Amino acid sequence: MSKFAAPKGVSEYFPPRSQNFEFVRNTLIGEAVVSGYQLIELPVFEDTELFKRGVGESTDVVSKEMYTFEDRGGRSITLRPEGTAGVMRSVIENNLDKGQLPVKIWYSGAFFRAERPQAGRYRQFYQVGVEAIGLSEPEIDVEVIAIADRAFKKLGLKKYRLDITSLGDASSRAAHRVDLIKFIEGLNLDDATAVRAKLNPLRLFDDKRPEISSAMSKAPVLLDYLSEESRKSFESVKSLLEDFGIAYQINPRMVRGLDYYTGTTFEFVHELLGAQSGIGGGGRYDGLMSQLGGADLSGIGFGLGVDRILLACEAEGIFSSDAVTSSLEIYLIPLGSENTKFVTNLLNQLRNSGVIADMSYGDRALKGAMKSADKSGAKYSCVIGESEISSGSLTLKEMKSGVTKEVRIDSLAQALKEI
């Protein structure tokens, strides 16, 4: 019988690498939490129309990449390809847009796009995202960007850059659209691309085909059409980024892959990841909530790709192969089967005290048990035999340095917390 395998293009994580994945994800979440954002847990699938209307039918995400199926009730259902549309639906449905503003929330989980799999590009991938709804000030734009930047710095990443632009307000885009359509009409486009351009001419800036990229290199850019209000807002965003010590580059041709973006738009790019170099990005989406039936509120958010950020950490050597990020604090080794019950009870006491602990199970020889302790990634280990039990003290060994310390068994939990 042939073995089962994970579906093609799925990113999955198992020990020991899963510990590094968890560390990256928790670091990203932690920076959102300390900035006052609260958890929202969303369905993995939604009404297909939500993504068509919220993300935009001209996007590749909606036209080519969604996993859509009919459920048993005949409803069209789609596995979520991104997070913002689902967040908006939940905020509206649960009347959060009518309560205390701003609504500041974070989410995390798996997302799905039927893309061609390659390094850093998966059909099932993981994101951490934030949304700040109800404020239009430049300060909230920079707060959102700073959450991501602080997380990357906390992880130790150095070889990334921030690209920013502004997609303006409605009047800015209307003025730009007139000249952009005139420019596009002079291009020799295939039928499918021409249809996309009619739905949203900005989409051609996001087309990665060399012939389209070359053709659009001389197209008018939105930054040259900003209204006075949009221009002042963007200048304030840039000034605040400089105050925060966050370096940036202006990328006037960046539109990103979703139709709902307006105003401040940004992307973090890592130089060691090749073609799939984007590790996260987002922007303002004024008008999206009212378009989906809610209050006419401003909003800004981002989605950070946990998979690619992990790859970026590995590319920079942040996680060496012999130094997995383990949360295990101590590994207990019973010396002889007659002492296993005592060690098992001690293990349970440590866990009840909040110590992350494990032990060597089975009647293992000391050498094999010590190898297991080393592979576990635990910070400390100790061997417990008859002499330790009778004396009430043991030798605590720091695995990395080999330094030892005598500790009373009945105060082991407290000693671990103190050191």
N, C-alpha and C positions, 0 to 999 in steps of 0.2 A: 504494500500500500504506500502510495507516495505521500510525502510530508506536506502539510499545509504551510503556506507562506503568507506573510503580510501582503495586502494589496499593493500594487505598484504605485510608487510615488507617495507613500505614507511615511511620515517621520515618526518613529517610535523610539523610546528611550528606556534602557534597562541598565541595571547596575553593572559596573560602577559609574558609567557616564551619566546615568539619570540623576546622580547626586549633583553633578555640575549643572545639568539642565535646571534642576530645582533651585539651585543657588542663584542662577541667572534670573529665573522667573521671580523668585522671592525678593531679589534686590530691586527689580523693576517695580514690583508691587509696593515695596517698602517706601520708595520715594513718593509714590502717590498718596500713601496713607499719611505720611508725615506732613503732607501739604493739605490735609483736610478732606481728601476724597474718600467716599464710602463705597462699599461693594454693591454691585448689581449683578445678579446671576440670571442669565438669559437662556431662552430655549435654543437648542442647537438647530432647529428648523422653524421656518416661518412661512406665512402666506407668500407665494411667489410674487404677487403684485406689490408687496412692500418693497422688495429689492428693485423691481422694475421702475417704480415711481421714485424711490429714495436714492438709488445708486445711479440710475440713468440708463435708458435703453440703448444709447449710443456707445456705451462703454463696452470694452472687451469682457469685463466681468459678467455683465448681463447677457450680452449677445453670444458669447462663446464658452464661458467658463463655469456656469452655475450647474450644480447637481440638482436637477428638478425632476420630480416624480409625482404621480397621482396617487393619493392615499385611498383607502378603502371606501371613503365617503365621496370620492370623485373630486376632491379638492386638490388644487395644484400647490405642492409643497416644495420648498427649496432649502437645502442645507445651507446654513449661513456662510456667505463668502466674505463678509466683513462685519464689523461690530456696530457702527454708528446707526444704521437704519433700525436695527433691533432695539437699541437703546432709546431712540426717539419714540418708537412705538410703545415701549414700556412706560416711558415718562408720561406720554400723553394718556395712555390707557389708565394709569394709576394716579392721574391728576397731580403729578409732581410739578408740572409746569404752572400750576395754580397756587402752589405753596411757597415756602421760603426760597428766595433766590439769592445767589445762584444755586442751581443743582450741580453738585460736584461729585461725580461717581467714577469708579474704576471697574474694569471687568478683565477676566482672563479665561482662556479656553482654546478649544480647537476650532478651526475654520476650514472651509473646503472650497477648492477651485479645481476644475477639470483642466489643468494645465499640462504641458509637456514636462515631465519630471527631469530635473537636472540638479546639480549641486546647489543647495540653498533655495530651490524652488520645488515645492511639494504640493500634492493634491490635498493632503491633510497637513495643516501647519498650525502653529501656536502663536497667539498674540497676547500681549497685555496692553490694554487701552484705557484712556481716560477721556471724559467729556465734561466740559464746564459750560453750563447752559444758563442764559439769562443775563450775561454781561457782554458789552461790546467794546469795553475799554482796552487799549493796548497792553495794559498791565496784566490782564488775564491771558492774553496771547503769549506774553513772555513767561508767565508762570507755568503754562503748559509746556512750553519748549524747555524751560529750566528743569522740570521734573525728569525729562528724558536725559538731558545733558548731565545732571547730577548722578543719575543711575549709571550711565556709561563711565563716568569718572570713578565712581565707587567700585565698579567692576575692574577698573584698571585699564580700560581701553584708552588708547592714545591716537591711533591712526584712523580717525574718522573726521568728517567735516559736516557742517550744517549748511545746507543750501536753503535760501529763502527767497520769496517773491511776494507780490500782492496781485490777486486776481480782481481787485477793485470791488466797487459796489455796482448796483444795477445800471446807473447812468454811465459809469466807466465802461462796462462790458457792452452796452448798447452802442456807444460811439466806436469802440474797437471792432465790434462785430461787422459794422458796415464796411470798413476798409479791409477786414480780414476776408470777408466773403468775396469782395472784388478781387483780392489777390488769388484766392483759391480758384475762382472761375477761370483764371488764366493758366491753371495747371492741367496737365494731362493725367487724370486719375482713372483708375479702374472703377467699375460700377459700384462695387461694395464700399470702397473708400468714399466715393462721391455721396452715397446714401448716408454714411456716417457723418460726413462733413455738413450735410443739410440738417441733420438732427442737432449736431453741436460741432461747429467748426473748430473749436479749441482742441477737440480730440486729435486732430492731425499733429499737434505739437507732441503728443504722447506716442505717436506711431514710431516704432523702433526700426522699421525697414529702412535701409540705407538710402533708397531712392526717394522716399518720403521725407526723411530727415534732411537730405540735401535740398529738396524742393522747398521745404519750410524754413530753411536757414535765413532767407531774406524776407520772411513774412513779418508784418507789423506785430509788435508785442504789446501786451496789455499795460506794462509799466509806463509806456509813453502816453497812455490815455486815461490815467487816473484822475478822478475828480479831485478838487481841492481837499475835501474831507478825507478821501481815501489816501491821498498823498501825505497829509499831515499824520494820519494814523500810522502809516507805514514808517515814516520818519521817527515817530515815537517808539515804535517797536525796535527799530535798529539802535536807537539811542539807549534804550533800556537793556538790550542785549550787551551792548558795550559796557554799561554800568555793572552788569552781572559778570563780566569777564567771559562771555560766551562768544567765541569767534564765529564768523559766518561769511558766506559768499552769496552774492546776488546771482540768481539764476533766472533771467527774465523769460526763458522759454519753458520753465517748469509748470505743468498743469496738473500732474499726478493723474491717476487712472480712474477717478470717480467724478461724476458730474456735479456733485453738490458743493464743491469748494468755492468760496468767495474770500475776498480780503487776504489776510496773512495766510500763506501756504508754505510748507517747509518739508524738508526731507533730510535725514541723516544718512550719509554714505560712508562706507568703509573701504579703504583703498586696497585691502588684501583679499577681497572676496570675488574678484573677477566680474563677470557679466551681471550676476545677481548681487550687486553691491549695496543696495538699499537695506538698511537695518531698521528703519522705522520712519514714520512721517505722518503728517496730518495737516490740519488747517481749519480755517473758519468756514462755517456753513450757514450763514445767515439766510433765512428763508426756508430751510429744510423742514423745520418743525411745523410751520403753517402749511407747507405743501402736503404734509402728512396728516393734517387735520387738527393740529394743536395750536397753542398760542403763538403769536408772531414774535418769537424770542431769538436772540442771537445765540450762537454756540461755537465752540472750538474744541478740538480734541486731537488725539493721535492714536495710531496703532503701532506697537513695537513688535517686530518679529523675533520671538524668543529663539527660534531655530537658527536664524542668521546671526543673532547676537552671540549665541554659543559658538558658532563657527568663527566669528570674529575674535572671541576670547581665545579660542584654540590657535588661531592663526598668529596671534600676538604672543603665544606661549604663556598665557595667564594660568592655564591649567596644564601642568606637566603630567605625563602619563603615569608617573609613580606617586603623584600627590593629589589624589582624588579628594574633592571637598566633601569630607564625611562629617556628619553631625554626632557620631558616636563618641561619647566621652570616656567610657571605660569598658574594658573587656576582662571578664573574670575567668580564671582558669582553675578548676578544681583538680587537686593533686590526688588522684585515686578515686575510684567509684564510691568509696565509703564516705567521701566528703561532698558528694554531689548534692545531696539534699540540703546541707547547710548553705552551699553556694547558691543553690536555686532560691532559697528563702531570702538570702542577702540580695540577690538580683531583684527580687520582687520588691523588697524594701527600698532599694535605690530608685526603682521606677516610680514607686508611690511618692517618693520625695522629689520627683521631677528630673532625676538624672537619666540621661539617655545611655542605656547600658545593655550589654549582651554578654554571653558566656560561651565557653566551649562545651558542647554537648557530646555525650557518649564517652566511653572510657578511652580517651585519646592519650597517646604518649605525650610527654611534656614538649618534645621537639615539634611535633605536629600541631599541638595546641598553640604554641608560640608563633608558628607560621600563620595560623588562622588569625591570631591577634594582630599580626603585622598587616595582613591583607584586609582586615576589617576597616582600617583607617582610623581606629580609635586613638584618642589622644593619650590614654593611659591604659596600662594593664597591671594585673596582679595575680600571683599564684597563691592559692589558698589550700594548705594541707593541714595535717593534724597539729603541727607545731603552731601555726598561725591561729587556728581555732582555740587551742588551749591557752595561748598567751594573750589572745584578744587583740593582736596587732598584726599588720601585714606590711609588705614592702610595695609601695606604689611606684611603678616605673613609667616615666615619660617616654613614649615610643620614639619620638623624633630625636631626642638628645641622649637617651639612655640614662638620664639622671634619675636617681631613686630617692624615695623619702619614706620614712616610717610613719604609719598612720594607724590610729586605733580603729578597729572594725566598726565599733558602734558610733563613730563620728566620721565615717568615710564619706557619706553624702555631703555633710557640711564642709569637709576638707576639699572636696571636688568643686563645690560652689565657690569657695574662697580663692582657689587657685585658677 
